[in-house]
């Protein structure tokens, strides 16, 4: 980088190469602060050289991860993704955003959601819809896990629209189930019912087991029948969804605590009157009077 009488301009290209070697050496020696600094100097040399962007976000990320400075690592990866976009490599930009999301997911789920949504947007602009759906799915699950249900409902609707666009109808049915569970946890029965009604336009939905289960679920919820709701939510169709949505089903409670179905014996005893109840109780007592064995 030094200049002199015979060298008027710094040799940024060679400097970048040397900084890169230094970064690797520092990382191998577990001197992560120096490794981070060398990586940043390498990036600066590339920028001064007006060269196309060189990815040194991986060693920087490793260094900062070892130093437990994840927010700073994510910030640098975001900056790298912007440079990728400016240099015409959007796919790499989206992959970098996904990497940042995975890195920060356990520390800051809110930031991870934002990164996944950005990655999905980049993939969607590039018409790589399957990759966009993968990112949206991660964002939706994190939103449900964080009980940000209003945002989760919007995210699931976007997923469902894209699945419908690529004609993956069976997955649309599953997303409808997830939507209904989210709406019911929001105590918005009207939105849940509208969601099912709108799904009748999806080929094959009307008459499917998903449709029948949802209709039964809404009926039980509307009638405050906790037994019916629990029966539907404990069916394999609901239990084998993604864990975050399955938990929504298992924890769904109807308004007011619901009503319990009376047992057939109780209904018969009521019809026969108090005397019949007494004789029925005596029969049960006599049946076990000699012990269970």
Secondary structure as a PSIPRED ss2 file (coil, helix, strand):
# PSIPRED VFORMAT (PSIPRED V4.0)

   1 X C   1.000  0.000  0.000
   2 X C   1.000  0.000  0.000
   3 X C   1.000  0.000  0.000
   4 X C   1.000  0.000  0.000
   5 X C   1.000  0.000  0.000
   6 X C   1.000  0.000  0.000
   7 X C   1.000  0.000  0.000
   8 X C   1.000  0.000  0.000
   9 X C   1.000  0.000  0.000
  10 X C   1.000  0.000  0.000
  11 X C   1.000  0.000  0.000
  12 X H   0.000  1.000  0.000
  13 X H   0.000  1.000  0.000
  14 X H   0.000  1.000  0.000
  15 X H   0.000  1.000  0.000
  16 X H   0.000  1.000  0.000
  17 X H   0.000  1.000  0.000
  18 X H   0.000  1.000  0.000
  19 X H   0.000  1.000  0.000
  20 X H   0.000  1.000  0.000
  21 X H   0.000  1.000  0.000
  22 X H   0.000  1.000  0.000
  23 X H   0.000  1.000  0.000
  24 X H   0.000  1.000  0.000
  25 X H   0.000  1.000  0.000
  26 X H   0.000  1.000  0.000
  27 X H   0.000  1.000  0.000
  28 X H   0.000  1.000  0.000
  29 X C   1.000  0.000  0.000
  30 X C   1.000  0.000  0.000
  31 X C   1.000  0.000  0.000
  32 X H   0.000  1.000  0.000
  33 X H   0.000  1.000  0.000
  34 X H   0.000  1.000  0.000
  35 X H   0.000  1.000  0.000
  36 X H   0.000  1.000  0.000
  37 X H   0.000  1.000  0.000
  38 X H   0.000  1.000  0.000
  39 X H   0.000  1.000  0.000
  40 X H   0.000  1.000  0.000
  41 X H   0.000  1.000  0.000
  42 X H   0.000  1.000  0.000
  43 X H   0.000  1.000  0.000
  44 X H   0.000  1.000  0.000
  45 X H   0.000  1.000  0.000
  46 X H   0.000  1.000  0.000
  47 X H   0.000  1.000  0.000
  48 X H   0.000  1.000  0.000
  49 X C   1.000  0.000  0.000
  50 X C   1.000  0.000  0.000
  51 X C   1.000  0.000  0.000
  52 X C   1.000  0.000  0.000
  53 X C   1.000  0.000  0.000
  54 X C   1.000  0.000  0.000
  55 X C   1.000  0.000  0.000
  56 X C   1.000  0.000  0.000
  57 X H   0.000  1.000  0.000
  58 X H   0.000  1.000  0.000
  59 X H   0.000  1.000  0.000
  60 X H   0.000  1.000  0.000
  61 X H   0.000  1.000  0.000
  62 X H   0.000  1.000  0.000
  63 X H   0.000  1.000  0.000
  64 X H   0.000  1.000  0.000
  65 X H   0.000  1.000  0.000
  66 X H   0.000  1.000  0.000
  67 X C   1.000  0.000  0.000
  68 X C   1.000  0.000  0.000
  69 X C   1.000  0.000  0.000
  70 X H   0.000  1.000  0.000
  71 X H   0.000  1.000  0.000
  72 X H   0.000  1.000  0.000
  73 X H   0.000  1.000  0.000
  74 X H   0.000  1.000  0.000
  75 X H   0.000  1.000  0.000
  76 X H   0.000  1.000  0.000
  77 X H   0.000  1.000  0.000
  78 X H   0.000  1.000  0.000
  79 X H   0.000  1.000  0.000
  80 X H   0.000  1.000  0.000
  81 X H   0.000  1.000  0.000
  82 X H   0.000  1.000  0.000
  83 X H   0.000  1.000  0.000
  84 X H   0.000  1.000  0.000
  85 X H   0.000  1.000  0.000
  86 X H   0.000  1.000  0.000
  87 X C   1.000  0.000  0.000
  88 X C   1.000  0.000  0.000
  89 X C   1.000  0.000  0.000
  90 X H   0.000  1.000  0.000
  91 X H   0.000  1.000  0.000
  92 X H   0.000  1.000  0.000
  93 X H   0.000  1.000  0.000
  94 X H   0.000  1.000  0.000
  95 X H   0.000  1.000  0.000
  96 X H   0.000  1.000  0.000
  97 X H   0.000  1.000  0.000
  98 X H   0.000  1.000  0.000
  99 X H   0.000  1.000  0.000
 100 X H   0.000  1.000  0.000
 101 X H   0.000  1.000  0.000
 102 X H   0.000  1.000  0.000
 103 X H   0.000  1.000  0.000
 104 X H   0.000  1.000  0.000
 105 X C   1.000  0.000  0.000
 106 X C   1.000  0.000  0.000
 107 X C   1.000  0.000  0.000
 108 X C   1.000  0.000  0.000
 109 X H   0.000  1.000  0.000
 110 X H   0.000  1.000  0.000
 111 X H   0.000  1.000  0.000
 112 X H   0.000  1.000  0.000
 113 X H   0.000  1.000  0.000
 114 X H   0.000  1.000  0.000
 115 X H   0.000  1.000  0.000
 116 X H   0.000  1.000  0.000
 117 X H   0.000  1.000  0.000
 118 X H   0.000  1.000  0.000
 119 X H   0.000  1.000  0.000
 120 X H   0.000  1.000  0.000
 121 X H   0.000  1.000  0.000
 122 X H   0.000  1.000  0.000
 123 X H   0.000  1.000  0.000
 124 X H   0.000  1.000  0.000
 125 X H   0.000  1.000  0.000
 126 X C   1.000  0.000  0.000
 127 X C   1.000  0.000  0.000
 128 X C   1.000  0.000  0.000
 129 X H   0.000  1.000  0.000
 130 X H   0.000  1.000  0.000
 131 X H   0.000  1.000  0.000
 132 X H   0.000  1.000  0.000
 133 X H   0.000  1.000  0.000
 134 X H   0.000  1.000  0.000
 135 X H   0.000  1.000  0.000
 136 X H   0.000  1.000  0.000
 137 X H   0.000  1.000  0.000
 138 X H   0.000  1.000  0.000
 139 X H   0.000  1.000  0.000
 140 X H   0.000  1.000  0.000
 141 X H   0.000  1.000  0.000
 142 X H   0.000  1.000  0.000
 143 X H   0.000  1.000  0.000
 144 X H   0.000  1.000  0.000
 145 X H   0.000  1.000  0.000
 146 X C   1.000  0.000  0.000
 147 X C   1.000  0.000  0.000
 148 X C   1.000  0.000  0.000
 149 X H   0.000  1.000  0.000
 150 X H   0.000  1.000  0.000
 151 X H   0.000  1.000  0.000
 152 X H   0.000  1.000  0.000
 153 X H   0.000  1.000  0.000
 154 X H   0.000  1.000  0.000
 155 X H   0.000  1.000  0.000
 156 X H   0.000  1.000  0.000
 157 X H   0.000  1.000  0.000
 158 X H   0.000  1.000  0.000
 159 X H   0.000  1.000  0.000
 160 X H   0.000  1.000  0.000
 161 X H   0.000  1.000  0.000
 162 X H   0.000  1.000  0.000
 163 X H   0.000  1.000  0.000
 164 X H   0.000  1.000  0.000
 165 X H   0.000  1.000  0.000
 166 X C   1.000  0.000  0.000
 167 X C   1.000  0.000  0.000
 168 X C   1.000  0.000  0.000
 169 X H   0.000  1.000  0.000
 170 X H   0.000  1.000  0.000
 171 X H   0.000  1.000  0.000
 172 X H   0.000  1.000  0.000
 173 X H   0.000  1.000  0.000
 174 X H   0.000  1.000  0.000
 175 X H   0.000  1.000  0.000
 176 X H   0.000  1.000  0.000
 177 X H   0.000  1.000  0.000
 178 X H   0.000  1.000  0.000
 179 X H   0.000  1.000  0.000
 180 X H   0.000  1.000  0.000
 181 X H   0.000  1.000  0.000
 182 X H   0.000  1.000  0.000
 183 X H   0.000  1.000  0.000
 184 X H   0.000  1.000  0.000
 185 X H   0.000  1.000  0.000
 186 X C   1.000  0.000  0.000
 187 X C   1.000  0.000  0.000
 188 X C   1.000  0.000  0.000
 189 X H   0.000  1.000  0.000
 190 X H   0.000  1.000  0.000
 191 X H   0.000  1.000  0.000
 192 X H   0.000  1.000  0.000
 193 X H   0.000  1.000  0.000
 194 X H   0.000  1.000  0.000
 195 X H   0.000  1.000  0.000
 196 X H   0.000  1.000  0.000
 197 X H   0.000  1.000  0.000
 198 X H   0.000  1.000  0.000
 199 X H   0.000  1.000  0.000
 200 X C   1.000  0.000  0.000
 201 X C   1.000  0.000  0.000
 202 X C   1.000  0.000  0.000
 203 X C   1.000  0.000  0.000
 204 X C   1.000  0.000  0.000
 205 X C   1.000  0.000  0.000
 206 X C   1.000  0.000  0.000
 207 X C   1.000  0.000  0.000
 208 X C   1.000  0.000  0.000
 209 X H   0.000  1.000  0.000
 210 X H   0.000  1.000  0.000
 211 X H   0.000  1.000  0.000
 212 X H   0.000  1.000  0.000
 213 X H   0.000  1.000  0.000
 214 X H   0.000  1.000  0.000
 215 X H   0.000  1.000  0.000
 216 X H   0.000  1.000  0.000
 217 X H   0.000  1.000  0.000
 218 X H   0.000  1.000  0.000
 219 X H   0.000  1.000  0.000
 220 X H   0.000  1.000  0.000
 221 X H   0.000  1.000  0.000
 222 X H   0.000  1.000  0.000
 223 X C   1.000  0.000  0.000
 224 X C   1.000  0.000  0.000
 225 X E   0.000  0.000  1.000
 226 X H   0.000  1.000  0.000
 227 X H   0.000  1.000  0.000
 228 X H   0.000  1.000  0.000
 229 X H   0.000  1.000  0.000
 230 X H   0.000  1.000  0.000
 231 X H   0.000  1.000  0.000
 232 X H   0.000  1.000  0.000
 233 X H   0.000  1.000  0.000
 234 X C   1.000  0.000  0.000
 235 X C   1.000  0.000  0.000
 236 X H   0.000  1.000  0.000
 237 X H   0.000  1.000  0.000
 238 X H   0.000  1.000  0.000
 239 X H   0.000  1.000  0.000
 240 X C   1.000  0.000  0.000
 241 X C   1.000  0.000  0.000
 242 X C   1.000  0.000  0.000
 243 X H   0.000  1.000  0.000
 244 X H   0.000  1.000  0.000
 245 X H   0.000  1.000  0.000
 246 X H   0.000  1.000  0.000
 247 X H   0.000  1.000  0.000
 248 X H   0.000  1.000  0.000
 249 X H   0.000  1.000  0.000
 250 X H   0.000  1.000  0.000
 251 X C   1.000  0.000  0.000
 252 X C   1.000  0.000  0.000
 253 X C   1.000  0.000  0.000
 254 X C   1.000  0.000  0.000
 255 X H   0.000  1.000  0.000
 256 X H   0.000  1.000  0.000
 257 X H   0.000  1.000  0.000
 258 X C   1.000  0.000  0.000
 259 X E   0.000  0.000  1.000
 260 X C   1.000  0.000  0.000
 261 X C   1.000  0.000  0.000
 262 X C   1.000  0.000  0.000
 263 X C   1.000  0.000  0.000
 264 X H   0.000  1.000  0.000
 265 X H   0.000  1.000  0.000
 266 X H   0.000  1.000  0.000
 267 X H   0.000  1.000  0.000
 268 X H   0.000  1.000  0.000
 269 X H   0.000  1.000  0.000
 270 X H   0.000  1.000  0.000
 271 X H   0.000  1.000  0.000
 272 X H   0.000  1.000  0.000
 273 X C   1.000  0.000  0.000
 274 X H   0.000  1.000  0.000
 275 X H   0.000  1.000  0.000
 276 X H   0.000  1.000  0.000
 277 X H   0.000  1.000  0.000
 278 X H   0.000  1.000  0.000
 279 X H   0.000  1.000  0.000
 280 X H   0.000  1.000  0.000
 281 X H   0.000  1.000  0.000
 282 X H   0.000  1.000  0.000
 283 X H   0.000  1.000  0.000
 284 X H   0.000  1.000  0.000
 285 X H   0.000  1.000  0.000
 286 X H   0.000  1.000  0.000
 287 X H   0.000  1.000  0.000
 288 X C   1.000  0.000  0.000
 289 X C   1.000  0.000  0.000
 290 X C   1.000  0.000  0.000
 291 X C   1.000  0.000  0.000
 292 X C   1.000  0.000  0.000
 293 X C   1.000  0.000  0.000
